[in-house]
Amino acid sequence: MARDPYQELGVSRSASADEIRKAFRKLAKQHHPDTNPGNKAAEERFKQVSAAFDILGDAEKRKKFDAGEIDADGRETMRGFGGGGGPFGQQGNAWGGQGRYSETMEGGDLGDLFSEILGRRGGGGGGFGGFSQRGSDVRAKLEIELEEAIHGAKKRIAFSDGRTIDVTIPKGAEEGQTLRLKGQGSPGRGGPGDAFIELVMRPHPIFRREGEALVMDLPVSIPDAVLGGKVDARTPDGAVTLTIPKGANSGQSLRLKGKGLSDSRGKRGDLLARIVLMLPEKPDQELESFAERWRKERPYTPRKR
């Protein structure tokens, strides 16, 4: 319920317009949400003093309030039925549906006042009621693919209020990076807020990041490792054919230049394809016989290396 506006501002009923203005300046500066982020009590107090100044800062409204013609929310009163205005009448919500906060202020411009309060011209980031409150910022997470982070992409994200936003994923985007979309937040009388989109990278079935390098495992058969050969491999840019050198071993890496991650300027790094020797999925009798002969005739213990 709205209180007596004189009490809200801490001034007497005989206070001059200048005294009322000074009292409001002090309280607004003290409780403004921009100087008390996340403080709900300060925000509520700011709403109360703003609603009080809506009445007392306007000479005509103040006169009507003092005469009992309007209540503390600026509504006309039903005189003689106990619903009257002033400090003794029925009071309602000082903010929101029942009351409407005026955008005028006697003796000066509200934007100038808020410039003083917020330390910038034009009221900038917000305020309440007549101060053209800027809409609130919104935050969301957006999953992207590795290829989208490398090449850049456009994605669409939907918010709970039914709005959708097209998001441009920059080349070189990283896990946890937050994109700021100016003016894409919730609407407000002083303009919309901003949208902050945190990027979340989906795990990739083939590629992984190790430091600044992009790495993949490259399965290679025993014959290709022993004799050398050509194998197909997937990259973020599509399939390529790689040459496996003779005598290749697990752990060796083949470097694919310009097929790795992008930096913030779009410059590509390298992709490292690490060889992993693979036996046939099903037992091969001929291969097993060869291995038996090899083990007997040419003993070889790689651990000694």
Disulfide bonds with the S-S distance in Angstrom:
none
